[in-house]
Amino acid sequence: MPIVLDDSAWPILHHTVGEHTREQFDAFGDWYLASLKRARATNVRVYVLSDARGGIPDPDVRRHAAQWLAGLSEPQFEVCALSIIVVDNPLIRGVITALNWFRRPSTPQFIVESYEHGWQLIVDDHVRRALPIPPRPRWVPTAS
């Protein structure tokens, strides 16, 4: 699966996770940090929707990603309203959930089985914060 980095539904950041190289992960990292900088500059909270249905990076890329993540400070996450990870495999959803019990994510995080569920969480958060509901992005399938 090709890497997707999409901020066309700003302030919703959409990206894929899969069998990527370190260089592709670095491109994601640069894009993500630039997005957080943009959010801070405009006083906006972002919603991160990660599509992790495309496979798992190899161990070297996972270690590289973990080191990058460990190097981020709490202020990096202060502009993130929600992080949503779409995982269609129930076993992997369970593993991610269990890992989060040991290391609490810096941002409220939800592991969901579908884009529709992730989109509903974003809508619910907008309602809770009394914000206008953003238009449904083109990459969220139409509700059935």
C-alpha positions as a Markdown table, in Angstrom:
| # | Residue | x | y | z |
|---|---|---|---|---|
| 1 | Met | 0.0 | 0.0 | 0.0 |
| 2 | Pro | 1.5 | 3.4 | -0.9 |
| 3 | Ile | 2.0 | 5.9 | 1.9 |
| 4 | Val | -0.8 | 8.5 | 2.1 |
| 5 | Leu | -0.3 | 11.8 | 3.8 |
| 6 | Asp | -3.5 | 13.9 | 3.5 |
| 7 | Asp | -4.4 | 17.1 | 5.2 |
| 8 | Ser | -7.1 | 18.1 | 2.6 |
| 9 | Ala | -9.7 | 17.9 | 5.3 |
| 10 | Trp | -7.8 | 20.2 | 7.7 |
| 11 | Pro | -7.7 | 20.0 | 10.7 |
| 12 | Ile | -8.1 | 16.2 | 10.2 |
| 13 | Leu | -4.8 | 14.6 | 9.3 |
| 14 | His | -5.2 | 11.3 | 7.4 |
| 15 | His | -2.3 | 8.9 | 6.8 |
| 16 | Thr | -1.6 | 5.3 | 6.1 |
| 17 | Val | 0.6 | 2.9 | 8.1 |
| 18 | Gly | 2.0 | -0.1 | 6.3 |
| 19 | Glu | 5.1 | -1.8 | 5.0 |
| 20 | His | 7.1 | 1.4 | 4.5 |
| 21 | Thr | 10.8 | 2.2 | 4.5 |
| 22 | Arg | 12.6 | 4.4 | 7.0 |
| 23 | Glu | 12.7 | 7.2 | 4.4 |
| 24 | Gln | 8.9 | 7.0 | 4.0 |
| 25 | Phe | 8.5 | 7.1 | 7.7 |
| 26 | Asp | 10.8 | 10.2 | 7.9 |
| 27 | Ala | 8.6 | 11.8 | 5.3 |
| 28 | Phe | 5.6 | 11.1 | 7.5 |
| 29 | Gly | 7.4 | 12.5 | 10.5 |
| 30 | Asp | 8.3 | 15.7 | 8.7 |
| 31 | Trp | 4.7 | 16.1 | 7.5 |
| 32 | Tyr | 3.3 | 15.4 | 10.9 |
| 33 | Leu | 5.5 | 17.9 | 12.7 |
| 34 | Ala | 4.8 | 20.5 | 10.1 |
| 35 | Ser | 1.1 | 19.9 | 10.6 |
| 36 | Leu | 1.4 | 20.3 | 14.4 |
| 37 | Lys | 3.4 | 23.5 | 13.8 |
| 38 | Arg | 0.6 | 24.8 | 11.5 |
| 39 | Ala | -2.0 | 23.9 | 14.1 |
| 40 | Arg | -0.1 | 25.8 | 16.9 |
| 41 | Ala | 0.3 | 28.8 | 14.6 |
| 42 | Thr | -3.4 | 29.0 | 13.9 |
| 43 | Asn | -4.6 | 27.9 | 17.3 |
| 44 | Val | -6.4 | 24.8 | 15.9 |
| 45 | Arg | -6.6 | 21.3 | 17.4 |
| 46 | Val | -6.0 | 18.5 | 15.0 |
| 47 | Tyr | -7.5 | 15.0 | 14.6 |
| 48 | Val | -5.2 | 12.3 | 13.4 |
| 49 | Leu | -6.8 | 9.4 | 11.6 |
| 50 | Ser | -4.3 | 6.6 | 10.9 |
| 51 | Asp | -5.2 | 3.8 | 8.5 |
| 52 | Ala | -3.2 | 0.8 | 9.8 |
| 53 | Arg | -4.9 | -1.8 | 7.6 |
| 54 | Gly | -2.1 | -1.9 | 5.1 |
| 55 | Gly | 0.3 | -4.2 | 6.9 |
| 56 | Ile | 2.9 | -3.8 | 9.6 |
| 57 | Pro | 6.3 | -2.1 | 9.0 |
| 58 | Asp | 9.3 | -4.4 | 9.3 |
| 59 | Pro | 11.1 | -4.4 | 12.7 |
| 60 | Asp | 13.8 | -2.0 | 11.6 |
| 61 | Val | 11.2 | 0.6 | 10.6 |
| 62 | Arg | 9.2 | 0.0 | 13.8 |
| 63 | Arg | 12.3 | 0.6 | 15.9 |
| 64 | His | 13.1 | 3.7 | 13.9 |
| 65 | Ala | 9.5 | 5.0 | 14.5 |
| 66 | Ala | 9.7 | 4.2 | 18.2 |
| 67 | Gln | 12.9 | 6.2 | 18.5 |
| 68 | Trp | 11.3 | 9.1 | 16.7 |
| 69 | Leu | 8.2 | 8.9 | 18.9 |
| 70 | Ala | 10.3 | 8.7 | 22.1 |
| 71 | Gly | 12.1 | 11.9 | 21.0 |
| 72 | Leu | 8.9 | 13.9 | 20.9 |
| 73 | Ser | 8.0 | 16.0 | 23.9 |
| 74 | Glu | 4.5 | 16.4 | 25.5 |
| 75 | Pro | 4.1 | 19.9 | 23.9 |
| 76 | Gln | 4.3 | 18.2 | 20.5 |
| 77 | Phe | 0.9 | 16.6 | 21.3 |
| 78 | Glu | -0.9 | 19.5 | 23.0 |
| 79 | Val | -2.7 | 20.5 | 19.8 |
| 80 | Cys | -3.9 | 17.0 | 19.0 |
| 81 | Ala | -7.6 | 16.6 | 20.0 |
| 82 | Leu | -7.9 | 12.9 | 19.1 |
| 83 | Ser | -5.8 | 10.1 | 17.6 |
| 84 | Ile | -7.8 | 7.4 | 15.8 |
| 85 | Ile | -6.3 | 4.3 | 14.4 |
| 86 | Val | -8.3 | 2.1 | 12.0 |
| 87 | Val | -7.3 | -1.5 | 12.3 |
| 88 | Asp | -9.5 | -4.2 | 10.8 |
| 89 | Asn | -7.8 | -7.1 | 12.5 |
| 90 | Pro | -9.3 | -7.7 | 16.0 |
| 91 | Leu | -6.1 | -9.3 | 17.3 |
| 92 | Ile | -4.0 | -6.3 | 16.4 |
| 93 | Arg | -6.6 | -3.9 | 17.8 |
| 94 | Gly | -6.3 | -5.8 | 21.1 |
| 95 | Val | -2.5 | -5.7 | 21.0 |
| 96 | Ile | -2.5 | -1.9 | 20.5 |
| 97 | Thr | -5.1 | -1.5 | 23.2 |
| 98 | Ala | -3.0 | -3.6 | 25.6 |
| 99 | Leu | 0.2 | -1.7 | 24.8 |
| 100 | Asn | -1.7 | 1.6 | 25.6 |
| 101 | Trp | -2.4 | 0.2 | 29.1 |
| 102 | Phe | 1.3 | 0.2 | 29.8 |
| 103 | Arg | 2.2 | 3.5 | 28.1 |
| 104 | Arg | -0.7 | 5.9 | 28.1 |
| 105 | Pro | -0.8 | 7.9 | 24.8 |
| 106 | Ser | -0.2 | 11.6 | 25.2 |
| 107 | Thr | -3.4 | 12.2 | 23.1 |
| 108 | Pro | -6.8 | 10.6 | 23.6 |
| 109 | Gln | -6.5 | 7.6 | 21.3 |
| 110 | Phe | -9.1 | 5.2 | 19.9 |
| 111 | Ile | -8.5 | 1.9 | 18.1 |
| 112 | Val | -11.4 | 1.3 | 15.8 |
| 113 | Glu | -12.4 | -1.2 | 13.1 |
| 114 | Ser | -13.7 | 1.1 | 10.4 |
| 115 | Tyr | -13.4 | 4.6 | 9.0 |
| 116 | Glu | -17.1 | 5.1 | 9.8 |
| 117 | His | -16.5 | 4.5 | 13.5 |
| 118 | Gly | -13.5 | 6.9 | 13.4 |
| 119 | Trp | -15.4 | 9.6 | 11.6 |
| 120 | Gln | -18.2 | 9.3 | 14.2 |
| 121 | Leu | -15.7 | 9.8 | 17.0 |
| 122 | Ile | -14.5 | 13.0 | 15.2 |
| 123 | Val | -18.1 | 14.2 | 14.8 |
| 124 | Asp | -18.9 | 13.4 | 18.5 |
| 125 | Asp | -15.8 | 15.4 | 19.6 |
| 126 | His | -16.9 | 18.4 | 17.6 |
| 127 | Val | -20.3 | 18.2 | 19.1 |
| 128 | Arg | -18.9 | 17.9 | 22.6 |
| 129 | Arg | -16.6 | 21.0 | 22.0 |
| 130 | Ala | -19.5 | 22.9 | 20.4 |
| 131 | Leu | -17.5 | 23.2 | 17.1 |
| 132 | Pro | -19.1 | 23.1 | 13.7 |
| 133 | Ile | -19.0 | 19.6 | 12.2 |
| 134 | Pro | -16.4 | 19.5 | 9.4 |
| 135 | Pro | -17.5 | 18.2 | 5.9 |
| 136 | Arg | -17.1 | 14.5 | 5.5 |
| 137 | Pro | -13.7 | 13.9 | 3.8 |
| 138 | Arg | -13.7 | 12.1 | 0.5 |
| 139 | Trp | -11.6 | 9.3 | 2.0 |
| 140 | Val | -14.4 | 8.4 | 4.5 |
| 141 | Pro | -16.7 | 5.9 | 2.8 |
| 142 | Thr | -20.3 | 6.9 | 2.6 |
| 143 | Ala | -22.3 | 5.6 | 5.5 |
| 144 | Ser | -24.5 | 2.6 | 4.6 |
